[in-house]
Amino acid sequence: MESQSVNMRSFDQQFGHTGSSLEKALTSLNILKEKDFHVLVVTGTDSPESQEQINQVVAAIIKKVADKTGIKILLFPGTLVARVQEIFRDFCDQDALDFLCVDGYANIRNTGLIVAQILGAEEVVFIDDDEYIDDPLFLHKAREHLGKTIEGKIVAGVGGYYVDPQKAYRRAIKPEPWKAFWDLEHLLNEALCHLVETQPRIKLTPLVLGGCLVLTRALFTTIPFDVRIPRGEDIEYVINARMFRLPIFFDNQLYIVHDPPPPLHPLWKRLRQDIYRFIHERAKLRQQTLMEDMDCVSVEELMPYPGGFLGEDLEDKISRACAMLAQHAHDEESAREFLNNTFLMRTDAVPQYNVFNYYLDLQRKWEKMCRTIAMTKELRQECLALLPRFPLH
């Protein structure tokens, strides 16, 4: 069994886009000089009624690519979740079953990590279906520094960055008045410029991008993605890993081409997801307590991004940006929802529980499940037998 797993998330609500981009992403792997890996494609959708149709389309694409390239590809369709849960039920408790889910980004990444463990992977490389590789040394670079000691810390994971098809990594920012208060794109560009343009090549990072992320077994069997994060689960993962002294580094030579479709959700909804996740992250940082074998992570360590959205002025940023967006909205529904965001930031978005303790509990359940997977050969064999393989062996 190969020790590397290229873990591809296929979670796209724009069904037509999924097929063409997924085929391009999978085919691009053929450029890699290193061939000793498995590809695992995990599918999920916000529309359960279309899951079977998506599975059929994805399976046809995978077979086509595998026949043409010889790449070893396995499929974990969302419709397989219930059958795998039944197997897990014989060996694990309910907590483990709850992790097997393809509803949302954090859940689909956790499911990918679970299946990677079933495959026996020692390292996982996450890429997404709206990306492709044009660097033959991508996999070599992704793995080159794993396990090494840098700045007195062992490299438990590595993140790279996105470039667009023209090879630009800076996000193009459309000037709009409300962005004076919600300067997310500006701060993200500032952070990326520092990470990409400065030496050393490998450095500690306040952020990663989930579609260009490499994790060691020591990391992914200890740290789960936080399932209560609706968006930005990748950056949250950096914070959690750092808390548990399993730091993720940034490699300024590791990149992937990102060619996403236009956003499907309206701006008010995307902004709402950011509001929820930043309030969640800030609560986790504020509620940290000194624990054995753990470090407290400060907002200063996460500057300029995401730290710039984790301070005392977060509510002011939200209120000012949403007020301006509501004032200039093109329709009544959008105006109403922008204003509703300012209400939700003080009500529903505020966790009514200790976020730090919640994550500690989640982490303990995850680690227990991972030990069970590692020690239970029968569980791994039964699950592995369910996975469609391309090409067939």
C-alpha positions as CSV (number, residue, x, y, z in Angstrom):
1,M,0.0,0.0,0.0
2,E,1.4,3.4,-0.9
3,S,2.1,5.7,2.0
4,Q,0.9,8.9,0.3
5,S,-2.8,9.8,-0.3
6,V,-3.7,12.7,-2.6
7,N,-7.1,13.5,-1.0
8,M,-9.4,15.4,-3.4
9,R,-12.5,17.1,-2.1
10,S,-15.3,17.2,-4.6
11,F,-17.9,19.4,-3.0
12,D,-19.4,21.7,-5.6
13,Q,-23.0,22.9,-5.7
14,Q,-22.6,24.0,-9.3
15,F,-23.1,20.6,-10.7
16,G,-22.0,21.4,-14.3
17,H,-18.8,22.8,-13.1
18,T,-17.9,19.8,-11.0
19,G,-17.4,17.5,-14.0
20,S,-15.1,19.5,-16.2
21,S,-13.0,20.8,-13.3
22,L,-12.7,17.4,-11.6
23,E,-11.5,15.8,-14.8
24,K,-8.9,18.5,-15.3
25,A,-7.7,18.3,-11.7
26,L,-7.3,14.5,-11.9
27,T,-5.6,14.5,-15.3
28,S,-3.1,17.1,-14.1
29,L,-1.8,14.6,-11.5
30,N,-0.2,12.7,-14.4
31,I,2.4,15.4,-14.7
32,L,3.9,14.4,-11.3
33,K,7.3,12.8,-11.3
34,E,6.5,10.8,-8.2
35,K,3.9,8.2,-9.0
36,D,3.8,6.3,-5.7
37,F,0.4,7.5,-4.3
38,H,-3.3,6.8,-4.3
39,V,-5.9,9.4,-5.1
40,L,-9.0,9.5,-3.0
41,V,-12.0,11.4,-4.3
42,V,-14.6,12.3,-1.7
43,T,-17.9,13.6,-2.9
44,G,-20.5,15.6,-1.1
45,T,-23.3,18.0,-2.0
46,D,-25.8,20.4,-0.4
47,S,-28.5,18.7,-2.4
48,P,-28.9,15.0,-1.1
49,E,-31.4,14.2,-3.8
50,S,-28.7,14.8,-6.5
51,Q,-26.1,12.7,-4.7
52,E,-26.6,9.5,-6.7
53,Q,-26.4,11.5,-10.0
54,I,-23.2,13.2,-8.9
55,N,-21.7,9.8,-7.9
56,Q,-22.4,8.4,-11.3
57,V,-20.9,11.4,-13.1
58,V,-17.8,11.4,-10.8
59,A,-17.3,7.7,-11.2
60,A,-17.4,8.0,-15.0
61,I,-14.9,10.8,-14.9
62,I,-12.6,8.8,-12.6
63,K,-12.7,5.8,-14.8
64,K,-11.9,7.8,-17.9
65,V,-8.9,9.5,-16.2
66,A,-7.7,6.2,-14.7
67,D,-7.9,4.4,-18.0
68,K,-6.0,7.2,-19.8
69,T,-3.3,7.9,-17.2
70,G,-3.0,4.7,-15.1
71,I,-3.4,6.8,-11.9
72,K,-4.7,4.7,-9.0
73,I,-8.0,6.4,-7.9
74,L,-10.5,5.4,-5.2
75,L,-13.9,7.0,-4.8
76,F,-15.7,7.6,-1.5
77,P,-19.2,8.7,-2.6
78,G,-21.4,10.4,-0.1
79,T,-23.9,7.6,-0.5
80,L,-21.4,5.2,1.1
81,V,-21.4,7.0,4.4
82,A,-24.3,5.0,5.9
83,R,-22.7,1.6,5.0
84,V,-19.3,2.7,6.5
85,Q,-21.1,3.9,9.6
86,E,-22.6,0.4,10.0
87,I,-19.1,-1.1,9.9
88,F,-17.8,1.4,12.4
89,R,-20.7,0.7,14.7
90,D,-19.3,-2.8,15.4
91,F,-16.0,-1.4,16.6
92,C,-16.5,2.2,17.7
93,D,-18.9,4.3,19.8
94,Q,-21.4,6.8,18.4
95,D,-18.8,9.6,18.6
96,A,-16.8,8.0,15.8
97,L,-19.9,7.6,13.6
98,D,-20.7,11.3,13.9
99,F,-17.3,12.1,12.2
100,L,-18.4,10.2,9.1
101,C,-20.3,12.9,7.3
102,V,-20.0,14.8,4.0
103,D,-22.2,17.8,4.9
104,G,-20.0,20.9,4.8
105,Y,-16.3,21.5,4.3
106,A,-15.0,20.5,7.7
107,N,-16.9,17.3,7.7
108,I,-15.9,16.3,4.2
109,R,-12.2,16.9,5.1
110,N,-12.5,14.8,8.3
111,T,-14.1,12.0,6.3
112,G,-11.3,12.1,3.8
113,L,-8.8,11.8,6.7
114,I,-10.7,8.8,8.1
115,V,-10.6,7.0,4.7
116,A,-6.9,7.9,4.3
117,Q,-6.3,6.1,7.6
118,I,-8.3,3.1,6.4
119,L,-6.0,3.1,3.3
120,G,-2.9,3.2,5.6
121,A,-1.7,6.6,4.4
122,E,1.2,8.1,6.3
123,E,0.8,11.5,4.6
124,V,-2.2,13.3,3.1
125,V,-2.2,16.0,0.4
126,F,-5.4,17.9,0.2
127,I,-6.4,19.4,-3.2
128,D,-9.8,20.5,-4.3
129,D,-11.7,19.9,-7.5
130,D,-11.4,23.4,-8.9
131,E,-7.6,23.2,-9.0
132,Y,-5.0,21.6,-11.1
133,I,-1.2,21.0,-10.9
134,D,1.3,22.3,-13.4
135,D,4.5,21.6,-11.4
136,P,6.0,18.1,-11.9
137,L,7.7,18.5,-8.6
138,F,4.6,19.4,-6.7
139,L,4.4,16.2,-4.7
140,H,8.1,16.2,-4.0
141,K,7.9,19.7,-2.6
142,A,4.8,18.9,-0.6
143,R,6.6,16.1,1.2
144,E,10.2,17.5,1.2
145,H,10.2,19.0,4.7
146,L,7.7,16.9,6.6
147,G,9.2,15.6,9.8
148,K,12.2,17.9,9.7
149,T,13.0,20.3,12.5
150,I,12.8,24.0,11.6
151,E,12.9,26.8,14.1
152,G,13.2,24.2,16.8
153,K,9.8,22.7,15.8
154,I,9.0,19.5,13.9
155,V,7.2,20.1,10.7
156,A,3.8,18.3,11.2
157,G,2.2,19.9,8.1
158,V,2.9,22.1,5.2
159,G,0.7,24.6,3.3
160,G,1.2,26.2,-0.1
161,Y,-0.6,28.9,-1.9
162,Y,-3.0,29.4,-4.9
163,V,-2.2,31.0,-8.2
164,D,-4.7,31.9,-10.8
165,P,-4.3,30.6,-14.4
166,Q,-2.1,33.6,-15.1
167,K,0.2,32.6,-12.2
168,A,-0.8,35.6,-10.0
169,Y,-1.2,34.8,-6.3
170,R,-2.5,38.1,-5.1
171,R,-6.3,38.3,-5.1
172,A,-7.7,41.0,-7.4
173,I,-9.6,43.4,-5.2
174,K,-12.6,45.3,-6.7
175,P,-12.7,48.7,-5.0
176,E,-15.9,49.0,-3.1
177,P,-16.7,51.4,-0.2
178,W,-17.8,48.7,2.3
179,K,-14.3,47.1,2.0
180,A,-12.9,50.0,3.9
181,F,-14.4,48.4,7.0
182,W,-14.2,44.7,5.9
183,D,-10.7,44.6,4.6
184,L,-10.4,40.8,4.4
185,E,-9.0,40.6,0.9
186,H,-6.4,43.3,1.7
187,L,-5.2,41.6,4.8
188,L,-5.1,38.2,3.1
189,N,-3.0,39.6,0.3
190,E,-0.7,41.2,2.9
191,A,-0.2,37.9,4.7
192,L,0.4,36.0,1.4
193,C,2.9,38.6,0.1
194,H,4.9,38.2,3.3
195,L,4.7,34.4,3.2
196,V,5.5,34.0,-0.5
197,E,8.0,36.8,-1.1
198,T,10.2,36.6,2.0
199,Q,12.8,34.1,3.2
200,P,13.2,31.5,4.5
201,R,11.3,29.2,2.1
202,I,9.8,27.3,5.0
203,K,8.3,29.4,7.8
204,L,5.6,29.2,10.5
205,T,2.3,30.5,9.2
206,P,-0.9,32.0,10.5
207,L,-2.9,30.6,7.6
208,V,-3.1,27.8,5.1
209,L,-5.4,27.2,2.1
210,G,-7.2,23.8,2.3
211,G,-6.7,23.0,-1.4
212,C,-2.9,23.0,-1.0
213,L,-2.3,21.4,2.3
214,V,-0.1,18.5,3.4
215,L,-0.5,16.6,6.7
216,T,1.5,13.9,8.4
217,R,-0.1,11.0,10.2
218,A,1.0,12.4,13.6
219,L,-1.0,15.5,12.8
220,F,-4.1,14.1,11.1
221,T,-4.6,11.4,13.7
222,T,-4.5,14.0,16.5
223,I,-6.2,17.0,15.1
224,P,-9.7,17.0,13.4
225,F,-11.2,19.9,11.5
226,D,-13.6,21.8,13.7
227,V,-17.1,20.7,12.5
228,R,-18.7,23.9,13.8
229,I,-16.8,26.1,11.4
230,P,-19.0,26.9,8.3
231,R,-16.2,28.4,6.3
232,G,-12.4,28.8,6.7
233,E,-11.9,25.4,8.3
234,D,-8.4,25.3,6.9
235,I,-7.3,28.4,8.9
236,E,-9.0,27.1,12.0
237,Y,-7.0,23.9,11.5
238,V,-3.7,25.9,11.8
239,I,-4.8,27.3,15.1
240,N,-5.9,23.9,16.5
241,A,-2.6,22.3,15.4
242,R,-0.5,25.0,17.0
243,M,-2.4,24.6,20.2
244,F,-1.4,21.0,20.3
245,R,2.2,21.7,19.4
246,L,1.9,20.2,15.9
247,P,2.8,23.3,13.9
248,I,2.1,23.7,10.2
249,F,4.6,25.6,8.1
250,F,4.3,27.5,4.8
251,D,6.4,26.6,1.8
252,N,6.8,29.5,-0.7
253,Q,7.7,27.1,-3.5
254,L,4.6,25.0,-3.2
255,Y,1.6,26.2,-5.2
256,I,-1.4,24.9,-7.1
257,V,-3.5,26.6,-9.8
258,H,-6.9,27.6,-8.6
259,D,-9.6,28.2,-11.1
260,P,-12.9,28.4,-9.2
261,P,-16.3,29.1,-10.7
262,P,-18.1,32.4,-9.8
263,P,-19.5,32.3,-6.2
264,L,-22.9,30.7,-6.0
265,H,-24.0,32.1,-2.7
266,P,-25.0,35.8,-2.4
267,L,-22.6,38.1,-0.7
268,W,-24.7,38.5,2.4
269,K,-24.6,34.7,3.0
270,R,-20.8,34.5,2.5
271,L,-20.3,37.4,4.8
272,R,-22.5,35.7,7.4
273,Q,-20.4,32.6,7.3
274,D,-17.3,34.7,7.9
275,I,-19.0,36.4,10.8
276,Y,-19.9,33.1,12.5
277,R,-16.4,31.6,12.0
278,F,-14.5,34.7,13.2
279,I,-16.7,35.0,16.3
280,H,-16.2,31.2,16.9
281,E,-12.4,31.5,16.5
282,R,-12.1,34.5,18.7
283,A,-14.1,32.8,21.5
284,K,-11.8,29.8,21.2
285,L,-8.7,32.0,21.7
286,R,-10.2,33.9,24.6
287,Q,-11.3,30.7,26.4
288,Q,-8.0,29.0,26.2
289,T,-6.6,27.7,29.5
290,L,-3.1,26.5,30.2
291,M,-3.0,22.7,29.7
292,E,-0.2,20.2,29.8
293,D,1.4,19.6,26.5
294,M,-0.5,22.4,24.9
295,D,0.3,26.0,24.0
296,C,-1.9,29.1,24.1
297,V,-2.2,30.8,20.7
298,S,-2.4,34.6,20.7
299,V,-4.1,36.9,18.2
300,E,-0.7,38.5,17.6
301,E,0.6,35.2,16.2
302,L,-2.2,35.2,13.6
303,M,-1.6,38.7,12.3
304,P,-2.3,40.2,9.8
305,Y,-4.8,37.5,8.8
306,P,-6.9,36.0,10.3
307,G,-5.8,38.0,13.4
308,G,-7.1,41.2,12.0
309,F,-10.6,39.8,12.4
310,L,-10.2,38.4,15.9
311,G,-9.8,41.5,17.9
312,E,-12.1,43.8,19.9
313,D,-13.1,45.7,16.8
314,L,-14.7,42.7,15.1
315,E,-18.3,43.8,15.8
316,D,-17.5,47.4,14.6
317,K,-16.2,46.0,11.3
318,I,-19.3,43.9,10.9
319,S,-21.7,46.7,11.7
320,R,-20.1,49.3,9.5
321,A,-19.7,47.0,6.5
322,C,-23.2,45.5,6.7
323,A,-24.8,49.0,7.1
324,M,-23.1,50.2,4.0
325,L,-23.9,47.1,2.0
326,A,-27.6,47.3,3.1
327,Q,-27.7,51.0,2.1
328,H,-26.5,50.2,-1.4
329,A,-28.1,46.8,-1.9
330,H,-29.8,46.1,-5.2
331,D,-32.8,44.4,-3.7
332,E,-34.9,44.4,-0.5
333,E,-34.0,40.8,0.5
334,S,-30.2,41.5,0.3
335,A,-30.7,44.8,2.3
336,R,-32.7,42.9,4.9
337,E,-30.2,40.1,5.2
338,F,-27.2,42.4,5.5
339,L,-28.9,44.2,8.4
340,N,-29.8,40.8,9.9
341,N,-26.1,40.0,10.0
342,T,-25.6,42.7,12.5
343,F,-28.3,41.3,14.7
344,L,-27.0,37.7,14.4
345,M,-23.5,38.7,15.3
346,R,-24.7,39.5,18.8
347,T,-27.2,36.6,19.1
348,D,-27.0,33.4,17.2
349,A,-23.4,33.7,16.1
350,V,-22.2,34.0,19.7
351,P,-21.5,30.4,21.0
352,Q,-23.5,29.5,24.1
353,Y,-20.9,27.1,25.2
354,N,-17.1,27.1,25.9
355,V,-15.6,26.7,22.4
356,F,-12.2,25.8,23.7
357,N,-13.6,23.0,25.9
358,Y,-15.8,21.8,23.1
359,Y,-12.8,21.4,20.8
360,L,-10.8,19.6,23.4
361,D,-13.7,17.1,23.7
362,L,-13.9,16.8,19.9
363,Q,-10.2,16.2,19.8
364,R,-10.3,13.4,22.4
365,K,-13.1,11.7,20.5
366,W,-11.1,12.0,17.2
367,E,-7.9,10.6,18.7
368,K,-9.8,7.7,20.3
369,M,-11.4,6.8,16.9
370,C,-8.1,7.1,15.1
371,R,-6.5,4.6,17.6
372,T,-9.4,2.2,17.0
373,I,-8.9,2.4,13.2
374,A,-5.2,1.8,13.5
375,M,-5.6,-1.2,15.8
376,T,-8.6,-2.9,14.1
377,K,-7.6,-4.6,10.9
378,E,-11.0,-6.1,10.4
379,L,-12.6,-2.6,10.4
380,R,-10.1,-1.4,7.8
381,Q,-10.5,-4.4,5.5
382,E,-14.4,-4.3,5.6
383,C,-14.4,-0.6,4.8
384,L,-11.7,-0.9,2.1
385,A,-13.7,-3.6,0.3
386,L,-16.5,-1.1,-0.2
387,L,-14.5,1.6,-2.0
388,P,-14.8,1.7,-5.8
389,R,-11.3,1.5,-7.3
390,F,-10.1,2.7,-10.7
391,P,-8.5,1.1,-12.5
392,L,-9.9,-2.2,-11.1
393,H,-7.4,-4.6,-9.7
